[in-house]
Amino acid sequence: MENSITKQTTELIARDFGLEIGEEPLTEEQLFDLLANEVAYMIEHRLDFLLSLMYRLDVKEQAIRKALAPDAPEIANIGLAKLILQRQKDRIFTKLKYKQEPLKGADEDFSF
């Protein structure tokens, strides 16, 4: 199950950040490193877009402020990458927990 969650998380992050992921599945550590590097680039060159993206991903503003604070325990790209990775994993867990079965006959034609 953990591999499935990592795979789904990788797909979400690749889509949202426009990352090119090869055919080989990534470990969570590899995904984190890739994401942290992309976040570092975005902090330098596309900060407004990064902050907008984090808003759309529903990362808590308070947590973002803490990660970007001068006295944060980690450098900004590491702190933000952790927040993004955790948020996306939480989304996957929620989808799995509340997964609904397809409606019977949902693919039937309902012409009147």
N, C-alpha and C positions, 0 to 999 in steps of 0.2 A: 504494500500500500504506500509506503514511503516513497518508492520510486515513481509511482503514479502521481503523487502530490508534487514531487520535484519536477516531473515532466510537465505537468499542467502549469506549475508556477513559472517554469522556464518559458513556456508558450506565451503566457500572459505578459511577462516582462519583455520578451523579444518583440511582441506586437506593440506594446506601449512605448518602448524606447527605440524601435526600429533597428533592433540588433540582428545581425546575421548569425544564426546558430547552425552549425554543421549537422550532419546526420547522426553523429555520435551523441548519445545522451550525456548531459553534463551532470556532474555531482553538484550538490548544493554549494560546496565550497568553490567550485569552478564558476558556477552561476554568480555567486556573490562577488568573486574577483572581477568578472566581466562587468557586472553591474556597477561596482565601486569605481572602476576605471571610466565607465561611461558617465557616471555622476560627476566625477572629477572634471572631465571634459566640459560637461554642461555647466558646472559652477563657473568655470573660466570663460566660456564662450556663449552660453545660452541660459543664463540664470533665470530670466523671466519665464522661459518655456519650461524649465525644470520645475519651478514653483507652481506654475499653472498645471502641469502634469500631476504633481503631487496632490494638488487640490482635487483634480478629477479622480485620482485614485483613492481619495478620501483618507489621506494620511492626516492625522490630527495636527492642527496648526501649532499647538503648544509643543508637541514633540519636535516639530521642524525647527521652531525657535530655539529649543534647547540644543539641538544638534548643530545649529549654526552659531551658537553663542561662542564668544572668545574663550570662555572657561569650560567649554564642553570637554568631557573626558576623552573623546576621540576626535580625530580630524573630521572635517565636515563631510567629505565624501563617504567615509566609512559609516558615520552615524546615519546619514541619509539612506545609504544603501541598506543598512539593517532595517530601518523603518519601512522602506519599500518592500523588501523581501518578506518581512513579517506580515505586512498588510496583504500582500498577494497570497501568502499561505493561508491567512485567515479567511480570505475570500473563498479559496478552494475548500477549506474545511466546512465553511457554512453551506456552500453549494452541495457538498456531499451529505451533510447532516440533514438538509431539508429537501433532498432530491425528490421530485415528484415523478410518478409514473406517467407515461404519455396517456392522454385521454383516448378511450376507445372510440374508434371511428373518426378521429381527428383529421385523418388524411382523406376522408371521404368527401365527395363533392356535395356541397349543400346548396345546389341551385334551386331557385324558386320559380 
